[in-house]
Amino acid sequence: VQLQASGGGLVQAGGYLRLSCAVSGRTFSTYIMGWFRQPPGKEREFVGAIKWSSGSTIYADSVKGRFTISRDDAKNTVYLQMDSLKPEDTAVYYCAARIRATVSIISTDYNYWGQGTQVTVSS
């Protein structure tokens, strides 16, 4: 099982980026896909998650209304659309998969992880 995250980069405040997480190795139709981030010098934190089967999503309060998670069944890929970016969104972003039907905001509840992609928002 592999998760491949991509799409990070440097953007000015107010700008946008779209991260992708390509999954391979098995079917994730019944899984939860999560996005986490780790700001410099801080612990990893929950950003949002999507239930692959239904498409239902939840978000951290800090990104609600600015970030959107979606998935493409044909491409086996999950996306994190990040709009109205702020300097405090600067972090390494990770995608993760949870082999359960219930959503979790706890990183240790996720079974598989991508390698992370750097997002830097300049002021």
N, CA, C and O of each residue as an XYZ file, in Angstrom:
492
protein
N       0.852     -1.186      0.000
C       0.000      0.000      0.000
C       0.893      1.242      0.000
O       1.803      1.367      0.819
N       0.620      2.145     -0.920
C       1.412      3.374     -0.988
C       0.523      4.590     -1.161
O      -0.469      4.574     -1.889
N       0.916      5.639     -0.465
C       0.266      6.936     -0.637
C       1.331      7.900     -1.134
O       2.406      8.005     -0.544
N       1.033      8.593     -2.207
C       1.993      9.524     -2.798
C       1.391     10.914     -2.817
O       0.481     11.196     -3.595
N       1.904     11.786     -1.954
C       1.412     13.158     -1.890
C       2.248     14.054     -2.789
O       3.454     13.858     -2.935
N       1.596     15.033     -3.385
C       2.290     15.984     -4.248
C       1.504     17.285     -4.313
O       0.366     17.363     -3.848
N       2.129     18.310     -4.897
C       1.436     19.561     -5.121
C       1.846     20.708     -4.220
O       1.347     21.823     -4.372
N       2.742     20.455     -3.288
C       3.176     21.519     -2.403
C       4.009     22.562     -3.135
O       4.374     22.379     -4.296
N       4.305     23.658     -2.439
C       5.107     24.694     -3.046
C       5.076     25.969     -2.230
O       4.627     25.986     -1.084
N       5.559     27.031     -2.841
C       5.608     28.360     -2.218
C       4.536     29.233     -2.845
O       4.438     29.331     -4.068
N       3.734     29.866     -2.001
C       2.651     30.708     -2.482
C       2.518     31.916     -1.571
O       2.854     31.849     -0.389
N       2.031     33.012     -2.116
C       1.809     34.200     -1.303
C       0.512     34.089     -0.526
O      -0.404     33.368     -0.920
N       0.444     34.801      0.567
C      -0.779     34.824      1.370
C      -1.952     35.258      0.495
O      -1.840     36.177     -0.317
N      -3.078     34.575      0.683
C      -4.243     34.826     -0.143
C      -4.318     33.952     -1.374
O      -5.350     33.906     -2.044
N      -3.245     33.263     -1.676
C      -3.194     32.396     -2.842
C      -3.780     31.027     -2.571
O      -4.419     30.798     -1.544
N      -3.552     30.119     -3.511
C      -4.135     28.788     -3.381
C      -3.162     27.740     -3.898
O      -2.254     28.021     -4.682
N      -3.392     26.520     -3.424
C      -2.665     25.337     -3.886
C      -3.621     24.159     -3.834
O      -4.580     24.158     -3.062
N      -3.352     23.157     -4.660
C      -4.088     21.915     -4.569
C      -3.104     20.762     -4.378
O      -2.224     20.527     -5.206
N      -3.275     20.062     -3.282
C      -2.460     18.880     -3.019
C      -3.193     17.638     -3.507
O      -4.421     17.557     -3.473
N      -2.409     16.688     -3.956
C      -2.960     15.417     -4.404
C      -2.362     14.282     -3.589
O      -1.221     14.361     -3.134
N      -3.137     13.241     -3.415
C      -2.660     12.042     -2.741
C      -3.124     10.838     -3.553
O      -4.296     10.464     -3.518
N      -2.205     10.251     -4.269
C      -2.518      9.079     -5.082
C      -2.324      7.826     -4.245
O      -1.287      7.656     -3.603
N      -3.317      6.951     -4.250
C      -3.247      5.735     -3.456
C      -3.142      4.526     -4.382
O      -3.755      4.494     -5.449
N      -2.366      3.546     -3.967
C      -2.188      2.350     -4.771
C      -1.976      1.148     -3.866
O      -1.638      1.289     -2.691
N      -2.174     -0.016     -4.419
C      -1.910     -1.236     -3.672
C      -3.153     -1.970     -3.228
O      -3.137     -3.195     -3.110
N      -4.244     -1.237     -2.977
C      -5.500     -1.888     -2.621
C      -6.640     -0.907     -2.785
O      -6.417      0.285     -2.998
N      -7.844     -1.400     -2.688
C      -9.018     -0.552     -2.855
C      -9.310      0.210     -1.576
O      -9.362     -0.375     -0.494
N      -9.501      1.509     -1.700
C      -9.755      2.333     -0.530
C     -11.206      2.798     -0.460
O     -11.515      3.787      0.205
N     -12.077      2.096     -1.137
C     -13.449      2.580     -1.222
C     -14.155      2.608      0.125
O     -15.115      3.357      0.301
N     -13.692      1.799      1.085
C     -14.359      1.791      2.383
C     -13.548      2.509      3.443
O     -13.873      2.414      4.626
N     -12.518      3.213      3.061
C     -11.610      3.804      4.026
C     -11.864      5.286      4.246
O     -12.632      5.931      3.533
N     -11.190      5.792      5.257
C     -11.157      7.212      5.545
C      -9.801      7.749      5.087
O      -8.758      7.185      5.416
N      -9.829      8.824      4.339
C      -8.589      9.479      3.925
C      -8.465     10.800      4.672
O      -9.369     11.634      4.639
N      -7.356     10.973      5.331
C      -7.147     12.175      6.117
C      -5.984     13.010      5.615
O      -5.067     12.513      4.960
N      -6.048     14.277      5.937
C      -4.928     15.198      5.693
C      -4.490     15.759      7.047
O      -5.310     16.199      7.854
N      -3.199     15.731      7.266
C      -2.607     16.290      8.468
C      -1.500     17.247      8.043
O      -1.058     17.235      6.894
N      -1.065     18.068      8.978
C       0.064     18.943      8.681
C       0.917     19.117      9.923
O       0.441     18.987     11.050
N       2.179     19.412      9.694
C       3.105     19.644     10.793
C       3.840     20.941     10.551
O       4.771     20.991      9.747
N       3.425     22.008     11.249
C       4.110     23.296     11.121
C       5.513     23.206     11.713
O       5.784     22.309     12.512
N       6.397     24.106     11.344
C       7.758     24.078     11.875
C       7.773     24.159     13.404
O       7.185     25.071     13.985
N       8.437     23.217     14.043
C       8.579     23.235     15.484
C       7.338     22.836     16.262
O       7.295     22.968     17.485
N       6.322     22.346     15.547
C       5.078     21.981     16.227
C       4.719     20.534     15.946
O       5.333     19.876     15.106
N       3.716     20.049     16.662
C       3.265     18.681     16.470
C       2.340     18.590     15.246
O       1.767     19.578     14.787
N       2.229     17.382     14.758
C       1.329     17.126     13.643
C      -0.112     17.381     14.071
O      -0.514     17.024     15.178
N      -0.880     17.998     13.185
C      -2.268     18.335     13.512
C      -3.214     17.939     12.393
O      -2.834     17.881     11.224
N      -4.432     17.674     12.771
C      -5.472     17.263     11.835
C      -5.914     18.457     10.998
O      -6.096     19.560     11.514
N      -6.085     18.219      9.694
C      -6.584     19.244      8.791
C      -8.009     18.909      8.354
O      -8.903     19.750      8.445
N      -8.213     17.701      7.887
C      -9.531     17.290      7.443
C      -9.507     15.848      6.994
O      -8.445     15.233      6.904
N     -10.687     15.305      6.710
C     -10.786     13.920      6.276
C     -12.027     13.734      5.422
O     -12.987     14.502      5.498
N     -11.978     12.690      4.608
C     -13.101     12.350      3.750
C     -13.379     10.863      3.855
O     -12.458     10.046      3.880
N     -14.648     10.523      3.915
C     -15.051      9.131      3.871
C     -15.189      8.763      2.416
O     -16.055      9.276      1.708
N     -14.315      7.858      1.972
C     -14.221      7.625      0.540
C     -15.543      7.172     -0.058
O     -15.910      7.603     -1.151
N     -16.259      6.308      0.649
C     -17.472      5.728      0.070
C     -18.571      6.765     -0.146
O     -19.271      6.731     -1.157
N     -18.720      7.682      0.800
C     -19.827      8.640      0.718
C     -19.399     10.024      0.260
O     -20.216     10.797     -0.241
N     -18.126     10.338      0.429
C     -17.661     11.674      0.100
C     -17.876     12.693      1.204
O     -17.575     13.873      1.030
N     -18.397     12.242      2.345
C     -18.623     13.173      3.448
C     -17.284     13.614      4.025
O     -16.326     12.843      4.056
N     -17.228     14.855      4.478
C     -15.973     15.447      4.931
C     -16.119     16.131      6.284
O     -17.210     16.545      6.676
N     -15.008     16.237      6.978
C     -14.922     17.060      8.178
C     -13.625     17.846      8.104
O     -12.675     17.438      7.436
N     -13.594     18.983      8.800
C     -12.429     19.857      8.758
C     -12.107     20.403     10.143
O     -12.975     20.531     11.006
N     -10.842     20.716     10.320
C     -10.442     21.443     11.514
C     -10.999     22.863     11.420
O     -11.157     23.408     10.327
N     -11.292     23.448     12.569
C     -11.856     24.802     12.583
C     -10.931     25.810     11.902
O     -11.394     26.781     11.303
N      -9.636     25.577     11.995
C      -8.661     26.531     11.461
C      -8.682     26.608      9.937
O      -8.191     27.580      9.363
N      -9.245     25.595      9.273
C      -9.250     25.589      7.806
C     -10.664     25.568      7.233
O     -10.841     25.678      6.020
N     -11.646     25.429      8.074
C     -13.025     25.338      7.608
C     -13.408     26.566      6.797
O     -13.177     27.700      7.215
N     -13.992     26.325      5.642
C     -14.379     27.418      4.764
C     -13.293     27.835      3.788
O     -13.560     28.581      2.847
N     -12.068     27.362      4.001
C     -10.955     27.691      3.103
C     -10.418     26.459      2.378
O      -9.977     26.556      1.232
N     -10.452     25.321      3.030
C      -9.924     24.085      2.454
C     -11.073     23.165      2.085
O     -12.110     23.143      2.750
N     -10.875     22.405      1.014
C     -11.889     21.452      0.567
C     -11.219     20.146      0.173
O     -10.245     20.138     -0.579
N     -11.743     19.052      0.683
C     -11.235     17.722      0.343
C     -12.212     17.053     -0.620
O     -13.428     17.109     -0.437
N     -11.658     16.424     -1.637
C     -12.476     15.682     -2.589
C     -11.719     14.442     -3.027
O     -10.530     14.296     -2.741
N     -12.419     13.543     -3.729
C     -11.737     12.354     -4.230
C     -12.207     12.035     -5.636
O     -13.317     12.373     -6.048
N     -11.313     11.366     -6.355
C     -11.601     10.932     -7.717
C     -11.482      9.415     -7.735
O     -10.380      8.872     -7.657
N     -12.609      8.739     -7.838
C     -12.609      7.278     -7.782
C     -11.806      6.674     -8.931
O     -11.075      5.703     -8.735
N     -11.936      7.232    -10.104
C     -11.273      6.664    -11.278
C      -9.761      6.745    -11.158
O      -9.043      5.862    -11.629
N      -9.281      7.810    -10.525
C      -7.834      7.998    -10.393
C      -7.303      7.525     -9.051
O      -6.098      7.574     -8.805
N      -8.198      7.065     -8.179
C      -7.794      6.637     -6.834
C      -6.956      7.720     -6.154
O      -5.897      7.453     -5.586
N      -7.457      8.926     -6.230
C      -6.716     10.081     -5.738
C      -7.622     10.959     -4.878
O      -8.799     11.159     -5.177
N      -7.036     11.469     -3.811
C      -7.718     12.410     -2.934
C      -7.032     13.764     -3.074
O      -5.813     13.840     -3.226
N      -7.823     14.824     -3.022
C      -7.297     16.175     -3.202
C      -7.572     17.034     -1.971
O      -8.562     16.844     -1.264
N      -6.683     17.966     -1.742
C      -6.886     18.990     -0.721
C      -6.722     20.337     -1.418
O      -5.607     20.774     -1.703
N      -7.848     20.983     -1.684
C      -7.845     22.300     -2.282
C      -7.724     23.326     -1.167
O      -8.559     23.374     -0.263
N      -6.681     24.146     -1.235
C      -6.419     25.112     -0.176
C      -6.516     26.516     -0.765
O      -5.697     26.911     -1.594
N      -7.512     27.251     -0.334
C      -7.733     28.626     -0.804
C      -7.487     29.615      0.340
O      -7.435     29.240      1.511
N      -7.341     30.867     -0.032
C      -7.133     31.935      0.965
C      -6.048     31.553      1.967
O      -6.234     31.663      3.179
N      -4.937     31.111      1.448
C      -3.863     30.625      2.315
C      -3.279     31.723      3.178
O      -3.186     32.883      2.778
N      -2.887     31.317      4.378
C      -2.316     32.232      5.358
C      -0.907     31.764      5.719
O      -0.597     30.583      5.560
N      -0.058     32.654      6.195
C       1.284     32.216      6.613
C       1.247     31.096      7.639
O       2.130     30.238      7.652
N       0.242     31.094      8.491
C       0.140     30.039      9.509
C      -0.247     28.683      8.934
O      -0.277     27.689      9.659
N      -0.542     28.633      7.649
C      -0.791     27.345      6.989
C       0.514     26.680      6.551
O       0.505     25.547      6.070
N       1.627     27.381      6.718
C       2.925     26.813      6.364
C       3.204     25.561      7.183
O       3.166     25.586      8.413
N       3.485     24.463      6.482
C       3.694     23.176      7.151
C       4.055     22.124      6.111
O       3.954     22.346      4.904
N       4.478     20.977      6.618
C       4.556     19.792      5.778
C       3.196     19.117      5.864
O       2.701     18.842      6.958
N       2.599     18.854      4.724
C       1.271     18.256      4.666
C       1.386     16.774      4.328
O       2.139     16.378      3.439
N       0.622     15.969      5.058
C       0.621     14.520      4.881
C      -0.791     14.017      4.582
O      -1.770     14.512      5.140
N      -0.878     13.046      3.710
C      -2.135     12.322      3.566
C      -1.987     10.971      4.267
O      -0.890     10.425      4.386
N      -3.109     10.460      4.719
C      -3.094      9.217      5.475
C      -4.384      8.459      5.234
O      -5.408      9.045      4.883
N      -4.325      7.146      5.426
C      -5.496      6.302      5.234
C      -5.801      5.534      6.506
O      -4.905      5.016      7.173
N      -7.070      5.474      6.822
C      -7.536      4.760      8.016
C      -8.427      3.613      7.574
O      -9.384      3.802      6.824
N      -8.089      2.400      8.060
C      -8.831      1.217      7.646
C      -9.997      0.973      8.596
O     -10.099     -0.087      9.215
N     -10.840      1.930      8.698
C     -12.056      1.842      9.498
C     -13.123      2.675      8.799
O     -12.818      3.504      7.941
N     -14.369      2.447      9.175
C     -15.467      3.185      8.543
C     -15.765      4.494      9.249
O     -16.538      5.308      8.746
N     -15.156      4.707     10.417
C     -15.443      5.917     11.174
C     -14.295      6.911     11.051
O     -13.125      6.528     11.027
N     -14.639      8.166     10.975
C     -13.646      9.217     10.830
C     -12.939      9.459     12.165
O     -13.547      9.358     13.231
N     -11.672      9.775     12.089
C     -10.904     10.125     13.277
C     -10.045     11.344     12.982
O      -9.597     11.548     11.854
N      -9.824     12.151     14.014
C      -8.939     13.308     13.879
C      -7.592     13.034     14.544
O      -6.744     13.922     14.635
N      -7.401     11.801     15.008
C      -6.189     11.431     15.724
C      -5.231     10.746     14.775
O      -5.597      9.769     14.122
N      -4.019     11.241     14.691
C      -3.074     10.729     13.704
C      -2.738      9.259     13.911
O      -2.532      8.529     12.941
N      -2.682      8.822     15.148
C      -2.318      7.415     15.421
C      -3.422      6.447     15.025
O      -3.203      5.235     15.034
N      -4.585      6.942     14.684
C      -5.674      6.083     14.218
C      -5.557      5.754     12.733
O      -6.336      4.965     12.199
N      -4.570      6.370     12.068
C      -4.385      6.157     10.635
C      -3.281      5.130     10.399
O      -2.251      5.131     11.073
N      -3.525      4.255      9.426
C      -2.669      3.084      9.235
C      -1.567      3.288      8.190
O      -0.493      2.695      8.288
N      -1.843      4.126      7.197
C      -0.870      4.331      6.128
C      -0.652      5.823      5.926
O      -1.567      6.633      6.077
N       0.595      6.164      5.577
C       0.956      7.573      5.437
C       1.736      7.812      4.157
O       2.524      6.973      3.719
N       1.496      8.981      3.564
C       2.317      9.426      2.463
C       3.573     10.096      2.999
O       3.747     10.221      4.211
N       4.438     10.522      2.106
C       5.742     11.020      2.502
C       5.747     12.493      2.907
O       6.751     12.968      3.438
N       4.674     13.219      2.677
C       4.631     14.622      3.045
C       5.058     15.530      1.915
O       5.927     15.185      1.115
N       4.437     16.694      1.859
C       4.796     17.696      0.852
C       4.784     19.069      1.523
O       3.869     19.394      2.279
N       5.801     19.861      1.239
C       5.980     21.147      1.914
C       5.103     22.214      1.285
O       5.064     22.381      0.066
N       4.401     22.932      2.152
C       3.628     24.103      1.733
C       4.162     25.302      2.503
O       4.203     25.286      3.733
N       4.569     26.331      1.788
C       5.090     27.538      2.411
C       4.280     28.727      1.906
O       4.170     28.960      0.702
N       3.718     29.472      2.855
C       2.913     30.639      2.517
C       3.645     31.884      3.004
O       3.875     32.048      4.202
N       3.999     32.737      2.091
C       4.732     33.953      2.455
C       3.765     35.105      2.697
O       2.699     35.181      2.086
N       4.152     35.988      3.589
C       3.275     37.118      3.942
C       3.535     38.313      3.049
O       2.890     39.350      3.202
